[in-house]
Amino acid sequence: MKSCGKTDVGKKRTMNQDCIFFTDEPIGPLPNLYIVADGMGGHKAGDVASRTVIESVTEYVKESTISNPVSVMKRAIIYANDKVLKMSRENEDYSGMGTTFVAAVVDEGTMYVANIGDSRLYLINNTIRQVTLDHSLVEELIRTGQLDRNKGRNHPEKNIITRAMGIAEEVVPDFFEIELTSEDKFLLCSDGLSNMIEDDEIKDIVGECEVLKDAVDKLIDRANYYGGKDNISVVLAAID
């Protein structure tokens, strides 16, 4: 595997509450690991939530002896959720904090994906496909036929998410399993990217850049060009 990632504060925010992690090398029993988390909460709470979740997940994975990638991620998510929830209950400054979470592991050509919230994973080749499903109010309205997808991008309640890590004792991730080919790339991102750039433009930028770092830089630059209304995080990976 080869990968590149970057997080940017954007044009409107004074603090970056996103956090990313990516490694192409083995971590615990996993052959690699890619994560984006988008924190929420007042003061510095969102920043603390996203950072704590990533630190806790990677800490758990490093010590795990479980070989199944999905089982490792499930237990790591529960461990990290408990950590954030405990912090929010013990420190008033952190009360109510939480974070989205999207992660991927590639093992022998199969990609295992976990997500909670509205950070996304896209599969990109000559097309682009959103693998994850947003856990958001707008997405639920779209899925139940109450809202047209084209109108969802600018909906006033676009930022309301229906699942997050660190806000309840029970955390319910979605899991996806995808067979990859040598032509595939996958992209994890916060909504600071996906809310600013249409999916087809994301595909075009990734497709026209031979170097992963160039694609990551260009995606973030483009999101900022369109207004950079939120923190922007991108992790882009391909089979080496």
N, C-alpha and C positions, 0 to 999 in steps of 0.2 A: 504494500500500500504506500501511497504518497499523499500528503495532505498539506494544507496551508490554512491558517485562520487569522482573523483580526477582529477586534472590536473597537468601535468609535463612538464618541459621545454624541455625535450629530450636531445639528445647527441650533437647536432650541433648548436643549437641556444643559444644566450646569454640572450634573453628575452622571457618570455612567453606571447604571444599575445592572447591566448585562455582565455575564462572565462566561468564558469559554475554556474548553480543555480539548486538546487533541494529541494523540500519540500514535505513530505507526508501529511502534515497538510493543512487545508484550507487556501487559500490566496485570500482575497476578495470573490467573488462569486464562485471561482474555488475550488474543493475539494483537489487539489494537483497541482504541476507544476514542470516540468523538462526541463532544457534548456542547450544547448551547443552553444557557439558562438566562431568563429575563426576569429580574427581580421587581417586586412591587412593594410599596409601603412608604410612609412618610419619612422625613429626615434621611438617615443613612440606612434605613431598614431594608429597602429593596436590594441595595448593594450587599448588605450582610447576608440576606437570604440566599441570593444566587451564589455568592462565594462559598457560603457554608455548605450548600447542597453539593457543589462540585467537589469541594475538599472532602466531604463525608463520603460521597460515592466512590471517589478514587481511593480513599483510605480503606473502605470496606473491600473493594475489589482487590487491592494489593494483598490483603490478608486472607482472601477467600481460597478455599480448596475445592469449590464446586466447579465442575467442568462445563456444564451447560450454560451458554451465554445468557439465555432468558432467565434462568433461575438465579444466576449471579446478579443480573440487573434488578430483578424483582426484590431481592433481599437488600441490595444496596439502596434502592429507592426507599424502602421502608425504614432502613437505618437512618438515611439522611432526612427523611420527613420527621422522624422522631426528634432528631437533633434540632431542627429549625423550630418545631413546635415548642420544645422545651425552652429554647432561648426566648421565644416570643412571650411565653407565660412568665418567665422569671425576670424579664427586663421590660419595663413600661415603654422605653424608647423603641423596642422592637415589636410591640403588640400589633398583631394583625398582619405581620409581614408574610410574604410568600414569594413563590417564584414559579415560572414555567420551567419545563425541562424537556429537552429532546436529546436522545443519545442513540448512537449506532455502533455496532460491532460487526466486523466482517470476518467470517471464519470459513475457510475453504470455499470461497465463492458465494456464500450465502450471507446476506446482510440481515442482522437482527436489529430492530428499531423499537425504542420505547418513547412515548411522549405523554406529557401532561400539560394542558394549557394550549396556547396558540403559537408557540414557536414551532417551526416546520422543518420537515425533511423533504427535499425534492430529489427525484431520480431524473438525471439528465443524460440524453444521448442525442439523437436527431429530433427528439421530442422532449417535453418536460412533463413530469407527472408529480403532483403532490401526493406523497405516500401517506403522511400523517393526516389526521382529521382534527381541525381546530376545536378545542373545547371552549367555545365562546357563545355568547347569547346570539350574536348575529348568525353564526353557522347553524345553530339550532333552529332559528327562524327560517333559514334557507332550506334546511333539510326537511322541515315540516311543511314547506310550501307557502309560508307566510311572508316571504321576502324574496325578491328577485336577486340572483347572485350579483348582477351588474350594479345593483343599488347598494349592495352590502359594503363595498369598499369605503363609501363616504357616510355610512350610517352613524348617527350621533352616539350610539351605544357600542360602537365598534370595539372599544377597548375592554368591555366587560367580559371576563373569562369565567367559565363555569367549573373549571377544575384547576387546582394549583397545588404545589407542594408546600407544606408547612402551615396550612391553615386548618387542618382537621386531623384527627387521629387516624382515620382511614384514608389512604391515598390509592387512587385507582388509575393506573397507567393503561394506555392502549399499547399493544404489541403488534408488530408487523414483521413478516419474513419475506425477503425478496431475493430471488436468484439473480446474481450479477453476471454481466458479460465483460469482456475486456474493453468494450467501447463505453461502458457506463461511467458516469461520475455521479456523486451525490453531494448535496449541499444542505447543511443545517443552518438555520438562520432565525433571528428574532424578528418580531413583526415590524421593527424599524426598517428592515429591508423589504419584507413582503407587502407592507402597506404602501410603500413608496414606488415600487417598480412592478410592472405587470409581469406575469409569469413568462410570457414569450420573450420579453426583453432580457430577463434573467438567462433564459436558454441561449439567446443570441450572444450575450456577453461571454458566457462560459465557453460557447462553441468557437468563438473567434480568437480566444486567447490560448496559445499553446502552453504557456506556463501558468500553473495554478495561482501563484502569487499575483500575477498580472490580472487574472480574472477577479480575485478577491478585492484587490485595490480598486479595480474599475467598478465593481458592484457598489462598494462603499462610496466612491466618488459620485456615482450616478444617483444613489439615494440622497446624498447631501445636495447634489445639484437640483433635485426635485423638491428640496425643502428641508430634508434631514430633521423631521419633526420628532424623532425619538432616537434613542440609542440604537446603533446598528451593529449587529454581530453576524459574522459569516465564518463557517468552516466548510471548506471544499476538499473533497477527497476523490481519488481515483485508484484503480488497480494498477500497480506498478509492473 
